[in-house]
Amino acid sequence: MSFDPYDFRLQFPALARDDLIYLDNAATTHKPTAVLEAMAQFYRQDNANVHRGAHRLSARATRAFEGARHTLARFLNAPASEEVIFTRGTTESMNLLANSLGQMVLDEGALVLVDAWAHHATIVPWQQAAARTGATLKPIPLDSKGRLDEVAFAELLALGPQVVVLTAISNALGARAPVDRWLPKAQAAGAITVVDGAQAVAHEPVDLQALGCDFYAFSGHKMYGPTGIGVLWGRRDLLDAMPPYQFGGEMIQSVSFERSSFNVLPFKFEAGTPAIAEAIGLGAAANWLMAQDRRAIAAHEQALLSYARERLQSLEGLTLYSAFEDNAGSLAFNVDGEHHQDVGIWLDQAGIAVRCGHHCCQPLMSLLGVRGTCRLSIAGYNHHDEIDALVAALTDYLEFLYDDA
Ligand code: PMP
């Protein structure tokens, strides 16, 4: 295998520094030159508002913006690009769904299932939708090993949920939900299925037609693209039937003071001037990722994460959470008896960026019996020396603790 993380890294200007080991990629990844250039070029050469413009600059901007949508449809192997809705990110995708789909399918006695490691961006919008409609939200619990509980899932499905939301890869743990096996079960139980792919898109190719879910949400900034842009993909028949989420320009067909009618997909769900440069940047990220050897990047990341897991497991006084062989991207740990924030500050002083806290998963933290954790999260540009540096800094911390005692 010829993948070289040091070579790969050269494409990321923000990483051309030697005072930072960046292991916070689940929060956001750095951006390759291809993305930076695409956005800069839009502002330098094509800047104009999209759609409806009679002038040539607007036509160029529209072509670039809609081109990005086509690229994303290809990136996801979506059946049609009109099903690709641009949003601000996973959070807005989930709010759109919970509001619009929620209004359509939830009522008194309805049930929404979310997994135990769902992000607040999933839990809170659906909790609010449930409160508005009289529906109930229930979690799919963890089993004793720290995976999603298969038996409990089957029991919950027997209750006939209207909506099942699965987080493909947990941002707090790096653990995987068995989406391939569980989505058909949820659909067989009559549920509409939603996948939070925020942590999945950077680590593995997404094939929506093979996956077979009804909706898929993700953010651009976690897959080497810009912030402020993401996608909600949905099945056309459902999107067509759903009411608009926000109202204003672009999403209408005709407006009078008495009534308005709404545009076709995807515009029906894209009110107002969109994040044009960001969508173009996300298209560039998707194009760039498709041009990489994704299999080789995934193999490198898997080897690196296994290495990190083994090295961290060998440290006395450190607890790992749901750290499985097939984790993707992230590992969560605590130094026993220490506040996660103290560990984070120590690591920062050693020039190592990890994330410490509840990772927007407070209910999961309660289940784990902790207030928070430290999380290392990798991307293709990380390498073994960086894991060694992390382990060395943690070893120092543990020695410092025990010396003190
Ligand atoms: N879901 C998951 C699994 C995430 O990791 C994140 C970001 N941490 C979100 C949802 C929310 O994404 P964003 O903040 O980009 O909207």
Residues whose N, C-alpha, C, O or C-beta is under 5 A from the ligand:
A	BS01	PMP	A26 G89 T90 T91 E92 H119 A121 I169 N171 D196 A198 Q199 S219
